Amino acid sequence: MGAALLWAGEPAKGKEIFEQCAVCHNADSAEKKVGPGLKGLFKRAKLQNGKKVTESNVRSQIDAGGNGMPAYKEMLTDQERDHLLAYLKTL
C-alpha cells in the first residue's frame, strides 16, 4: 500500500482538528505566533528543524513536537493526523 493511500485525509476534518493548533500557529500567514505560521507550509524548502518539507517529516514533527510544542502522537489518532496533514497541504 502506497503512502498516498495510507495518508488519505479529509481537509475539512483537518481544519476542525487544526483549531487546537491555531492557539500557537497561524493558518493564514507565515508570520510567527507562538510557533511558526503554516501558510504555504508544503511550498517551503525546509521545516524549522532544517528537514525537507515532506508528509513524513511534517507527521514526525506533529508526533514528536519539540521546541515548546507538545507531542501529538498520543493526543491524535492516525486518522486525525491524516486529516490534519490533508488540511495543512491546502494552506
Secondary structure, DSSP 4 states (H G I P E B T S, - for coil): --HHHHT---HHHHHHHHTTTTTT--SS-SS-SSS---TTGGGSSB-TTS-B--HHHHHHHHHH-BTTBPP-TTTS-HHHHHHHHHHHTT-
